[in-house]
Amino acid sequence: MDSNQASAVAATVAVKDNRAVRRLDVDFARSQFPALAGDWILLDNAGGSQVLRAVADRVRDYLLSTSVQLGATYDVSRQAGERVQEGVRAAATLIGADPDEIVLGSSSTQLVSNLARALALAEDNPLQPGDEVVVTNADHEANITPWLRLEERGVSVKVWRLRTDTLTFDLDDLDALMTPRTRLVAFTQATNILGTIHPVAEITRFVHERGAGRAKVVVDGVAFAPHRLVDVHAWDVDFYVLSLYKVFGPHIGLLYGKREHLAGLGNINHVFLAPDAIPYKLQPGNLNFELTYGLPAIVEYLEELGRRAGGEGSTRELMATAFEAIARHESETVAPLLKLLELLGKTEGVRVLGNPDPAPEGRVATVSFVVEGRKSSEIPPELDRHRIGVRYGDFHARRLIQDLGLTERNGVVRISLAHYNTAKEIAYLTDRLSGVL
């Protein structure tokens, strides 16, 4: 074999190896988000990702060409309706569902509140006095308060708490809470404080078996969906909620429900609507037309990321490749930050909350920490001077912050990456952060 042949073989192997590890085209990714051209390093992505240019283009196009009421006979109204349904189909594709299992609304908080009300108003087997609901102490308040309000109706609410030594959930603890009256278990797939990924399929299977088919799950996927592929059918979840403005899209929320569950929910919209008016009976004021039309751009973007990472096949297969590449990139990018915080833990009293291992199987790239002797509110302003955007607080996971004894410290400092953040940005962050700490 001559040198040219050897080089060609080496190049071929390199390409195959590169595809095997699903490398993310970060330059392409960043080029799709106009906000990243600014001079700030944006590391508050768990609060809201940047928005794709293509999403904004679609929203603008809808507003300027098809901003009419739906359901009329004239052509523009029909086109507007088709565009909205295109967005609903994209939302279903994004999470592995069917379009008639999708409910869209202003936010995840609003959608879970609507769901709780609709469950209480169900004509067939509504939540009623004596029934039990289990929530966790690690969720965003969006998946706690709506269930607590059912106590006014006589529903009993129990709390599944993280183990204090591991900061993870244990099914033995859930088993002790469930009884024949348990109707619902509400939990988070990834905490917006710890970044820990919880085994949603395993927990769901346990709840269904332990609850003899009567208990359902409501999963908060808000902190998970920007980082990993959602597959509600494969996981067999009953209800699942996420925020599309944290998945590179517009400021709306998405609620999934199994078709038969949605059909059985009460009507929280106009009283004259039929029980099978899904999703309209669950969308007071209807959905936002123009923002819904922006959703296909998210799916198209993920498809292209998948192709560039060596993927092939259907839209969902390409998306799976894209998220495989995203997970690897985020894990590698966040690793130096976790390593720095570990080192500073030995000298400066820094404590990372949650799993310190960057491996993508166990966590997303959301890192929270506290510093002994300092309030968390003191640290982000120091990074502001370097044009690095991070946050402090409880991030509406107030019950977890209270249980961890961190309220008086003003919560935690949270640094949350998305796939478009780079190793260079994190190197700049760690250099400045080591000085601040």
C-alpha positions as CSV (number, residue, x, y, z in Angstrom):
1,M,0.0,0.0,0.0
2,D,1.5,3.4,-1.0
3,S,1.3,6.5,1.1
4,N,-1.6,8.0,-0.9
5,Q,-3.6,4.8,-0.3
6,A,-2.7,4.7,3.3
7,S,-3.8,8.3,3.7
8,A,-7.1,7.5,2.0
9,V,-7.7,4.6,4.3
10,A,-6.9,6.6,7.3
11,A,-9.2,9.4,6.2
12,T,-12.0,6.8,5.7
13,V,-11.5,5.3,9.1
14,A,-11.4,8.8,10.6
15,V,-14.7,9.6,9.0
16,K,-16.3,6.4,10.2
17,D,-15.0,6.9,13.7
18,N,-16.2,10.5,13.7
19,R,-19.6,9.3,12.6
20,A,-19.6,6.6,15.2
21,V,-19.1,9.1,18.0
22,R,-21.7,11.4,16.5
23,R,-19.7,14.7,16.6
24,L,-21.8,17.9,16.8
25,D,-21.2,20.6,14.1
26,V,-20.9,23.4,16.7
27,D,-20.1,26.1,14.1
28,F,-23.2,25.3,12.2
29,A,-25.3,25.2,15.3
30,R,-24.1,28.6,16.5
31,S,-24.7,30.1,13.1
32,Q,-28.4,29.3,13.5
33,F,-28.8,31.5,16.6
34,P,-28.4,35.2,15.9
35,A,-28.1,36.1,19.5
36,L,-24.8,34.2,19.8
37,A,-23.1,36.8,17.6
38,G,-23.2,39.2,20.5
39,D,-20.4,39.6,23.0
40,W,-22.0,37.9,26.0
41,I,-21.4,34.2,26.9
42,L,-24.9,33.0,27.7
43,L,-24.9,30.3,30.3
44,D,-28.4,30.7,31.7
45,N,-29.9,28.3,29.2
46,A,-32.0,26.3,31.7
47,G,-34.0,29.4,32.1
48,G,-34.6,29.7,28.4
49,S,-32.6,28.8,25.4
50,Q,-31.7,31.1,22.5
51,V,-34.2,31.1,19.6
52,L,-33.4,29.7,16.1
53,R,-33.4,32.3,13.3
54,A,-35.7,29.9,11.3
55,V,-38.3,29.9,14.2
56,A,-38.4,33.7,14.2
57,D,-38.6,33.8,10.4
58,R,-41.7,31.5,10.4
59,V,-43.4,33.5,13.2
60,R,-42.8,36.7,11.2
61,D,-44.1,35.1,8.0
62,Y,-47.3,34.0,9.7
63,L,-48.0,37.4,11.3
64,L,-47.4,39.2,8.0
65,S,-49.2,36.9,5.7
66,T,-51.8,34.7,7.5
67,S,-52.7,36.5,10.7
68,V,-56.5,35.7,10.4
69,Q,-59.0,33.7,12.5
70,L,-59.1,30.0,11.7
71,G,-62.0,28.0,10.5
72,A,-63.4,30.3,7.8
73,T,-64.0,29.2,4.2
74,Y,-61.7,31.7,2.5
75,D,-58.3,30.7,1.3
76,V,-56.1,32.7,3.8
77,S,-58.0,31.2,6.7
78,R,-57.6,27.7,5.4
79,Q,-53.9,28.3,4.9
80,A,-53.6,29.6,8.4
81,G,-55.3,26.5,9.7
82,E,-52.9,24.3,7.8
83,R,-49.9,26.2,9.1
84,V,-51.1,25.8,12.7
85,Q,-51.6,22.0,12.2
86,E,-48.1,21.8,10.7
87,G,-46.8,23.2,14.0
88,V,-48.9,20.7,16.0
89,R,-47.5,17.8,13.9
90,A,-44.0,19.1,14.5
91,A,-44.6,19.2,18.3
92,A,-45.7,15.6,18.1
93,T,-42.7,14.6,16.1
94,L,-40.4,16.3,18.6
95,I,-41.5,14.1,21.5
96,G,-42.5,10.8,19.7
97,A,-46.3,11.3,20.0
98,D,-49.3,11.6,17.7
99,P,-50.7,15.0,16.8
100,D,-54.0,14.3,18.6
101,E,-52.1,13.8,21.8
102,I,-50.7,17.3,21.9
103,V,-52.0,20.3,23.9
104,L,-50.3,23.6,23.5
105,G,-50.5,26.6,25.9
106,S,-48.7,29.6,27.2
107,S,-46.3,27.8,29.5
108,S,-45.7,24.5,31.3
109,T,-46.9,26.1,34.5
110,Q,-50.2,26.9,32.9
111,L,-50.6,23.6,31.2
112,V,-50.1,21.6,34.4
113,S,-52.5,23.8,36.2
114,N,-55.0,23.2,33.4
115,L,-54.4,19.5,33.7
116,A,-55.0,19.4,37.4
117,R,-58.3,21.3,37.0
118,A,-59.4,19.0,34.1
119,L,-58.6,15.9,36.1
120,A,-60.8,17.2,39.0
121,L,-63.6,17.9,36.5
122,A,-63.4,14.6,34.7
123,E,-66.9,13.2,34.1
124,D,-65.6,9.6,34.5
125,N,-63.6,8.9,37.7
126,P,-62.5,12.4,38.6
127,L,-60.0,13.1,41.4
128,Q,-62.1,13.3,44.5
129,P,-61.9,13.4,48.4
130,G,-59.8,10.5,49.7
131,D,-57.7,10.1,46.5
132,E,-54.0,10.5,46.9
133,V,-51.4,12.3,44.7
134,V,-47.6,12.1,45.2
135,V,-45.3,15.0,44.3
136,T,-41.6,15.4,44.9
137,N,-39.5,17.9,46.7
138,A,-37.2,18.4,43.7
139,D,-39.6,19.6,41.1
140,H,-40.1,23.0,39.7
141,E,-43.2,24.5,41.4
142,A,-45.2,24.1,38.2
143,N,-45.5,20.4,39.0
144,I,-46.3,20.8,42.7
145,T,-48.6,23.8,43.3
146,P,-51.4,22.6,41.0
147,W,-51.6,19.3,42.9
148,L,-51.4,20.9,46.3
149,R,-54.4,23.0,45.4
150,L,-56.4,19.8,45.0
151,E,-56.3,19.5,48.8
152,E,-59.1,22.0,48.8
153,R,-61.2,19.2,47.2
154,G,-60.1,16.7,49.8
155,V,-57.3,15.1,47.8
156,S,-54.4,14.0,50.0
157,V,-50.9,15.1,48.7
158,K,-47.7,13.2,49.8
159,V,-44.1,14.1,49.1
160,W,-41.5,11.8,47.6
161,R,-38.2,13.2,48.8
162,L,-34.7,12.9,47.4
163,R,-32.3,10.8,49.5
164,T,-30.2,13.3,51.5
165,D,-27.0,11.3,51.0
166,T,-27.3,10.8,47.3
167,L,-29.7,13.5,46.2
168,T,-31.5,10.9,44.1
169,F,-34.9,9.3,44.3
170,D,-35.4,5.7,45.6
171,L,-38.3,3.6,44.5
172,D,-38.5,2.1,48.0
173,D,-39.4,5.5,49.3
174,L,-42.1,5.8,46.7
175,D,-43.4,2.4,47.4
176,A,-43.9,3.4,51.1
177,L,-46.0,6.4,50.0
178,M,-48.3,4.6,47.5
179,T,-51.6,3.0,48.5
180,P,-54.6,1.7,46.7
181,R,-55.9,5.3,46.8
182,T,-52.9,6.7,44.8
183,R,-54.2,8.2,41.6
184,L,-51.2,10.2,40.4
185,V,-47.4,10.5,40.8
186,A,-45.9,13.8,39.6
187,F,-42.1,13.9,39.2
188,T,-39.3,15.5,37.2
189,Q,-37.2,13.7,34.6
190,A,-34.2,16.1,35.2
191,T,-34.0,18.6,38.0
192,N,-33.4,22.2,37.0
193,I,-31.1,22.6,40.1
194,L,-29.1,19.3,40.2
195,G,-29.1,18.4,36.5
196,T,-29.6,14.7,37.5
197,I,-31.5,12.5,35.0
198,H,-34.1,10.2,36.6
199,P,-35.1,6.9,34.9
200,V,-38.5,7.9,33.7
201,A,-39.4,4.6,32.1
202,E,-38.5,2.7,35.2
203,I,-40.4,5.0,37.5
204,T,-43.4,5.0,35.2
205,R,-43.4,1.2,35.0
206,F,-43.2,1.0,38.8
207,V,-46.1,3.4,39.3
208,H,-48.3,1.6,36.8
209,E,-47.6,-1.8,38.4
210,R,-47.7,-0.6,42.0
211,G,-50.9,1.3,41.3
212,A,-52.5,-1.6,39.6
213,G,-53.1,0.4,36.5
214,R,-55.1,3.0,38.3
215,A,-52.2,5.4,39.1
216,K,-50.9,7.7,36.4
217,V,-47.7,9.7,36.1
218,V,-47.2,13.4,35.2
219,V,-43.6,14.0,34.1
220,D,-41.9,17.4,34.0
221,G,-39.5,17.1,31.1
222,V,-38.7,20.8,31.0
223,A,-35.0,20.5,32.0
224,F,-34.5,17.3,30.0
225,A,-35.9,18.1,26.6
226,P,-33.2,20.5,25.4
227,H,-30.5,17.9,26.0
228,R,-31.9,14.5,25.1
229,L,-34.5,13.0,22.8
230,V,-37.9,12.7,24.3
231,D,-39.9,9.5,23.5
232,V,-43.2,9.5,25.4
233,H,-44.6,6.4,23.7
234,A,-41.5,4.4,24.4
235,W,-41.5,5.4,28.1
236,D,-45.3,4.8,28.4
237,V,-45.8,8.0,30.4
238,D,-49.4,9.2,30.8
239,F,-48.8,12.9,30.8
240,Y,-45.6,14.9,29.9
241,V,-44.9,18.6,29.9
242,L,-42.1,20.7,28.5
243,S,-41.3,24.3,27.6
244,L,-40.6,24.9,23.9
245,Y,-38.8,28.2,24.7
246,K,-36.1,26.1,26.4
247,V,-35.8,23.9,23.3
248,F,-34.7,26.6,20.9
249,G,-38.3,27.7,20.1
250,P,-40.9,30.3,20.9
251,H,-42.4,31.0,24.4
252,I,-45.1,28.3,24.6
253,G,-45.5,25.1,26.5
254,L,-46.4,21.6,25.4
255,L,-48.5,19.0,27.2
256,Y,-48.7,15.4,26.0
257,G,-51.4,13.1,27.2
258,K,-52.3,9.6,26.1
259,R,-55.3,9.8,23.8
260,E,-57.6,8.0,26.1
261,H,-56.6,10.1,29.1
262,L,-57.2,13.3,27.2
263,A,-60.6,12.1,26.1
264,G,-61.5,11.4,29.8
265,L,-60.5,14.9,31.1
266,G,-63.1,17.5,32.0
267,N,-63.7,20.5,29.8
268,I,-62.0,23.7,31.1
269,N,-63.0,25.8,28.1
270,H,-66.4,26.9,26.9
271,V,-69.3,24.9,28.4
272,F,-70.9,24.0,25.1
273,L,-67.9,22.1,23.8
274,A,-68.3,18.4,23.4
275,P,-66.2,16.0,25.6
276,D,-64.3,14.8,22.5
277,A,-63.3,18.4,21.5
278,I,-59.6,17.6,22.0
279,P,-57.4,19.6,22.4
280,Y,-59.7,22.7,22.3
281,K,-61.5,21.7,25.5
282,L,-58.1,21.9,27.2
283,Q,-56.9,25.1,25.5
284,P,-58.9,28.1,26.9
285,G,-58.4,31.0,24.5
286,N,-57.0,28.5,22.0
287,L,-53.3,28.1,21.2
288,N,-51.0,30.8,19.8
289,F,-51.2,30.5,16.1
290,E,-48.0,32.3,15.0
291,L,-45.8,30.7,17.7
292,T,-47.1,27.2,16.8
293,Y,-46.2,27.8,13.2
294,G,-42.6,28.4,14.3
295,L,-42.3,24.8,15.7
296,P,-41.4,22.9,12.5
297,A,-38.2,24.9,12.4
298,I,-37.0,23.1,15.6
299,V,-37.5,19.7,14.0
300,E,-35.8,20.7,10.8
301,Y,-32.9,22.1,12.7
302,L,-32.5,18.9,14.7
303,E,-32.7,16.8,11.5
304,E,-29.9,18.8,10.0
305,L,-27.8,18.4,13.1
306,G,-28.3,14.7,12.8
307,R,-27.3,14.6,9.1
308,R,-24.1,16.6,9.9
309,A,-23.3,14.1,12.7
310,G,-23.5,11.2,10.3
311,G,-27.1,10.2,10.8
312,E,-29.5,8.7,8.3
313,G,-33.1,7.6,8.1
314,S,-36.4,9.0,9.3
315,T,-36.9,12.3,11.0
316,R,-36.9,10.7,14.4
317,E,-33.8,8.7,13.6
318,L,-32.0,11.9,12.6
319,M,-33.1,13.6,15.7
320,A,-31.8,10.7,17.8
321,T,-28.4,11.1,16.1
322,A,-28.5,14.8,16.8
323,F,-29.2,14.4,20.5
324,E,-26.5,11.7,20.7
325,A,-24.1,14.3,19.4
326,I,-25.5,17.0,21.7
327,A,-25.2,14.8,24.7
328,R,-21.5,14.0,23.9
329,H,-20.6,17.6,23.2
330,E,-22.3,19.0,26.3
331,S,-20.6,16.3,28.5
332,E,-17.2,17.1,27.1
333,T,-17.8,20.9,27.3
334,V,-19.0,20.9,30.9
335,A,-16.3,18.5,32.2
336,P,-13.7,21.3,32.8
337,L,-16.2,23.3,34.8
338,L,-17.0,20.4,37.0
339,K,-13.3,19.6,37.5
340,L,-12.6,23.2,38.5
341,L,-15.4,23.2,41.0
342,E,-14.1,19.9,42.4
343,L,-10.6,21.4,42.9
344,L,-12.1,24.6,44.4
345,G,-14.0,22.4,46.8
346,K,-10.8,21.4,48.4
347,T,-9.5,24.9,48.9
348,E,-12.3,27.4,48.7
349,G,-15.3,25.5,50.2
350,V,-17.1,25.1,46.9
351,R,-19.8,22.4,46.8
352,V,-21.4,21.1,43.6
353,L,-25.0,19.9,44.2
354,G,-25.7,16.6,42.5
355,N,-23.6,14.3,40.4
356,P,-20.1,15.6,39.8
357,D,-19.5,13.2,37.0
358,P,-20.1,14.8,33.5
359,A,-21.0,11.5,31.9
360,P,-24.2,12.1,29.8
361,E,-26.0,9.0,31.2
362,G,-26.4,10.6,34.6
363,R,-26.8,14.3,34.1
364,V,-27.5,17.2,31.8
365,A,-25.1,20.2,31.5
366,T,-26.8,22.2,34.3
367,V,-24.4,22.8,37.2
368,S,-25.3,24.3,40.5
369,F,-23.0,25.1,43.4
370,V,-22.6,27.0,46.6
371,V,-19.6,28.5,48.3
372,E,-18.9,28.2,52.1
373,G,-19.2,31.6,53.8
374,R,-20.7,33.4,50.8
375,K,-24.2,34.1,49.5
376,S,-24.9,32.9,46.0
377,S,-26.2,36.3,45.1
378,E,-22.6,37.7,45.4
379,I,-21.1,35.6,42.6
380,P,-23.1,36.3,39.3
381,P,-22.5,40.1,39.5
382,E,-18.8,39.4,39.5
383,L,-19.1,37.4,36.3
384,D,-21.3,40.1,34.8
385,R,-18.2,42.3,34.6
386,H,-16.7,39.7,32.2
387,R,-19.9,39.5,30.1
388,I,-20.7,36.0,31.3
389,G,-24.4,35.5,32.0
390,V,-25.3,33.1,34.8
391,R,-27.9,33.3,37.6
392,Y,-28.5,32.6,41.3
393,G,-31.6,31.7,43.2
394,D,-34.0,28.8,43.8
395,F,-35.3,28.7,40.2
396,H,-38.8,27.9,41.4
397,A,-37.5,24.6,42.9
398,R,-37.9,26.4,46.3
399,R,-38.8,23.3,48.3
400,L,-35.5,21.6,47.3
401,I,-33.5,24.7,48.2
402,Q,-35.3,24.8,51.6
403,D,-34.7,21.1,52.3
404,L,-31.0,21.6,51.4
405,G,-30.8,24.5,53.9
406,L,-29.8,27.0,51.3
407,T,-32.5,29.6,51.5
408,E,-30.4,32.0,53.6
409,R,-27.6,31.8,51.1
410,N,-30.0,33.0,48.4
411,G,-30.1,29.6,46.8
412,V,-27.4,28.4,44.4
413,V,-25.3,29.7,41.6
414,R,-26.4,27.9,38.4
415,I,-24.4,27.6,35.2
416,S,-26.5,25.9,32.5
417,L,-25.1,25.0,29.1
418,A,-26.8,24.3,25.8
419,H,-25.3,22.5,22.9
420,Y,-24.2,25.8,21.2
421,N,-21.9,26.7,24.0
422,T,-18.2,25.9,23.3
423,A,-15.1,24.7,25.0
424,K,-13.6,28.1,24.4
425,E,-16.4,29.8,26.3
426,I,-16.1,27.4,29.2
427,A,-12.3,27.9,29.3
428,Y,-13.0,31.7,29.6
429,L,-15.6,31.0,32.2
430,T,-13.4,28.8,34.3
431,D,-10.5,31.3,34.2
432,R,-12.7,34.1,35.4
433,L,-14.6,31.9,37.9
434,S,-11.4,30.7,39.6
435,G,-10.5,34.3,40.2
436,V,-14.0,35.2,41.6
437,L,-14.0,32.2,43.9
